Amino acid sequence: MTRQSDTLETEHRDIIDALFGFVDKAVAPLEEKHQELLSEPTRVFDDRGLMSPEYLEVSRQVRELSAEAGFYSLYGAEELGGGNLSATGIVAVQEAMHHRYGPERTLVHESVIPSPFTNGLSPLLLKLDEDVLAERLDDIRRGTSTLCFALSEPDAGSDVFNLRTRATQVEDGWVINGQKQWISNAAHAAHAFVFAVTDPEAVKERRGGITCFFVDTGTEGFSVDAGIPMMGARGSNATIISLTDLRVSSRQIVGERGAALKLALGGISRGRLTMSATCIGLARWALDMSVEYANTRRTFGRKIGDHQMVQAKLAEMAMEIYLCHSAVLRTAEMVDAGKASVKETSIVKARCTEMVGKVLDEAIQIHGGLGLTNELGLEAGYRYARMLRIPDGTSEIQRRTIAKRLLSGDLAL
Ligand SMILES: Cc1cc2nc3c(=O)[nH]c(=O)nc-3n(C[C@H](O)[C@H](O)[C@H](O)COP(=O)(O)OP(=O)(O)OC[C@H]3O[C@@H](n4cnc5c(N)ncnc54)[C@H](O)[C@@H]3O)c2cc1C
């Protein structure tokens, strides 16, 4: 059954149709060929929770095919050779892909259009020294090499001013020491954005003092200590890394010295909106399936969709999705219009990640025992949805941001 969004604008529909065509023609045959590998989580992830070499090879093929077809860098900036898709375009594509393909098509979701933190044309690349970028850009754009974003640490997740990683200036550059935790893709990335304290006094006063360095992961002193197996890990591929006397040049500073948090938040903000659209797509996928099941499964001599309690569940799911969907579209329009949307992005990130959890929970309930078997992917979707409330700022941190904006006078709603 085709589950195509019926709310997409025509300009985005063309892109989406082309993407669906690419997935069906180029990715589906690879999925079919590697079906045994892809259906066995212990072959996709090793016992350290890291992607296996077999899986990485297929993922590289998809990335490179997608780059050739022009989809891989669709969300990237024009200056980097990307497709420069608008925020409304990105949310439309992201929603449509998850609506159509559900939670389990890992290759489709992770490798066709990448998360800008781990693959592809990260907005942070725009702030890189021209020569440093020039040497590496082609491979990044073509999906031959990938990235990681190393901000979080054992004692610094929500509270980034608690960073312990230090970069000390020496005669010919900087020396970085510290440990990072939860870093997606670090075990396979060619390059890392590493965030380190360069001005402890400014950090103590919470007014900056953190600098981002672009590091080649093959540099001496960069090591991956462990993978972290995780719930709902559809390719989250999280790691702990150590930076030991890692030497970098001043040309490897990304953006301005001491101003990295602003830079990081800019990227994270975009990620939050994209994640919200993912939630809408997944929730619609689960609702479609629940409606179909309610129209066919029979108990007590009638379809379960004739029971009022099942009807109420379907209605609640639709109500939640509709409201979240409208809010995501409105926020994307604000971003495209260049309006400040910090509060609005936090509102949709918190609400959409919570909404998709509730919708998947009800979808499992409507499917009874079948919902728990993962025959239809609902169980995997439920675990994936649960994961989304933590990265890119927890639900509590989003509420903190919303309240701070309100208390400082931003009451527009
Ligand atoms: C799948 C996954 C992938 C990730 N990938 C990356 C990555 O690639 N790079 C990277 O740098 N990081 C990554 N992270 C880390 C992620 O950003 C952090 O996990 C997140 O910021 C939360 O930090 P924490 O886990 O240390 O929790 P903590 O900050 O310790 O929070 C613990 C609890 O306290 C609550 N809390 C904290 N402060 C407040 C407050 N002020 N008010 C109210 N409640 C509060 C939190 O909401 C949470 O419920 C990833 C995480 C996950 C789960």
The ligand as an SDF file (V2000), in Angstrom:
LIG
                    3D

 53 58  0  0  0  0  0  0  0  0999 V2000
   21.3170    7.8820   20.6770 C   0  0  0  0  0  0  0  0  0  0  0  0
   22.1470    9.0180   21.1640 C   0  0  0  0  0  0  0  0  0  0  0  0
   23.0930    9.5750   20.3220 C   0  0  0  0  0  0  0  0  0  0  0  0
   23.8800   10.6480   20.7550 C   0  0  0  0  0  0  0  0  0  0  0  0
   24.8250   11.1540   19.8980 N   0  0  0  0  0  0  0  0  0  0  0  0
   25.6210   12.1580   20.3230 C   0  0  0  0  0  0  0  0  0  0  0  0
   26.6640   12.6700   19.4690 C   0  0  0  0  0  0  0  0  0  0  0  0
   26.8370   12.2240   18.3360 O   0  0  0  0  0  0  0  0  0  0  0  0
   27.4560   13.6720   19.9340 N   0  0  0  0  0  0  0  0  0  0  0  0
   27.2920   14.2180   21.1720 C   0  0  0  0  0  0  0  0  0  0  0  0
   28.0510   15.1280   21.5200 O   0  0  0  0  0  0  0  0  0  0  0  0
   26.3250   13.7390   22.0280 N   0  0  0  0  0  0  0  0  0  0  0  0
   25.5040   12.7310   21.6290 C   0  0  0  0  0  0  0  0  0  0  0  0
   24.5160   12.2440   22.4800 N   0  0  0  0  0  0  0  0  0  0  0  0
   24.4350   12.7500   23.8510 C   0  0  0  0  0  0  0  0  0  0  0  0
   23.1850   13.5450   24.1570 C   0  0  0  0  0  0  0  0  0  0  0  0
   23.3090   14.8300   23.6080 O   0  0  0  0  0  0  0  0  0  0  0  0
   23.0320   13.5610   25.6940 C   0  0  0  0  0  0  0  0  0  0  0  0
   22.7240   12.2430   26.1020 O   0  0  0  0  0  0  0  0  0  0  0  0
   21.9440   14.4990   26.1610 C   0  0  0  0  0  0  0  0  0  0  0  0
   22.3340   15.8280   25.9430 O   0  0  0  0  0  0  0  0  0  0  0  0
   21.6190   14.2990   27.6410 C   0  0  0  0  0  0  0  0  0  0  0  0
   22.7860   14.3280   28.4240 O   0  0  0  0  0  0  0  0  0  0  0  0
   23.0580   13.1970   29.5150 P   0  0  0  0  0  0  0  0  0  0  0  0
   22.8210   11.8850   28.8970 O   0  0  0  0  0  0  0  0  0  0  0  0
   24.3930   13.4550   30.1060 O   0  0  0  0  0  0  0  0  0  0  0  0
   21.9480   13.4130   30.6120 O   0  0  0  0  0  0  0  0  0  0  0  0
   22.0030   14.5070   31.7920 P   0  0  0  0  0  0  0  0  0  0  0  0
   22.3340   15.8340   31.2410 O   0  0  0  0  0  0  0  0  0  0  0  0
   22.8450   13.9960   32.9030 O   0  0  0  0  0  0  0  0  0  0  0  0
   20.4970   14.5130   32.2540 O   0  0  0  0  0  0  0  0  0  0  0  0
   19.9340   13.5040   33.0940 C   0  0  0  0  0  0  0  0  0  0  0  0
   18.4720   13.8530   33.3750 C   0  0  0  0  0  0  0  0  0  0  0  0
   18.3920   15.1030   34.0800 O   0  0  0  0  0  0  0  0  0  0  0  0
   17.5720   15.9880   33.3490 C   0  0  0  0  0  0  0  0  0  0  0  0
   18.1030   17.3500   33.4920 N   0  0  0  0  0  0  0  0  0  0  0  0
   19.3720   17.7760   33.3050 C   0  0  0  0  0  0  0  0  0  0  0  0
   19.4700   19.0870   33.5120 N   0  0  0  0  0  0  0  0  0  0  0  0
   18.2300   19.5310   33.8330 C   0  0  0  0  0  0  0  0  0  0  0  0
   17.6600   20.8010   34.1470 C   0  0  0  0  0  0  0  0  0  0  0  0
   18.3790   21.9170   34.1530 N   0  0  0  0  0  0  0  0  0  0  0  0
   16.3410   20.8530   34.4330 N   0  0  0  0  0  0  0  0  0  0  0  0
   15.5850   19.7370   34.4130 C   0  0  0  0  0  0  0  0  0  0  0  0
   16.0480   18.5130   34.1170 N   0  0  0  0  0  0  0  0  0  0  0  0
   17.3480   18.4060   33.8250 C   0  0  0  0  0  0  0  0  0  0  0  0
   17.6520   15.5210   31.9070 C   0  0  0  0  0  0  0  0  0  0  0  0
   16.5470   15.9860   31.1440 O   0  0  0  0  0  0  0  0  0  0  0  0
   17.6570   14.0290   32.1050 C   0  0  0  0  0  0  0  0  0  0  0  0
   16.3370   13.5830   32.2950 O   0  0  0  0  0  0  0  0  0  0  0  0
   23.7120   11.1630   22.0560 C   0  0  0  0  0  0  0  0  0  0  0  0
   22.7640   10.5910   22.9190 C   0  0  0  0  0  0  0  0  0  0  0  0
   21.9830    9.5300   22.4790 C   0  0  0  0  0  0  0  0  0  0  0  0
   20.9900    8.9460   23.4350 C   0  0  0  0  0  0  0  0  0  0  0  0
  1  2  1  0
  2  3  1  0
  2 52  2  0
  3  4  2  0
  4  5  1  0
  4 50  1  0
  5  6  2  0
  6  7  1  0
  6 13  1  0
  7  8  2  0
  7  9  1  0
  9 10  1  0
 10 11  2  0
 10 12  1  0
 12 13  2  0
 13 14  1  0
 14 15  1  0
 14 50  1  0
 15 16  1  0
 16 17  1  0
 16 18  1  0
 18 19  1  0
 18 20  1  0
 20 21  1  0
 20 22  1  0
 22 23  1  0
 23 24  1  0
 24 25  2  0
 24 26  1  0
 24 27  1  0
 27 28  1  0
 28 29  2  0
 28 30  1  0
 28 31  1  0
 31 32  1  0
 32 33  1  0
 33 34  1  0
 33 48  1  0
 34 35  1  0
 35 36  1  0
 35 46  1  0
 36 37  1  0
 36 45  1  0
 37 38  2  0
 38 39  1  0
 39 40  1  0
 39 45  2  0
 40 41  1  0
 40 42  2  0
 42 43  1  0
 43 44  2  0
 44 45  1  0
 46 47  1  0
 46 48  1  0
 48 49  1  0
 50 51  2  0
 51 52  1  0
 52 53  1  0
M  END
$$$$
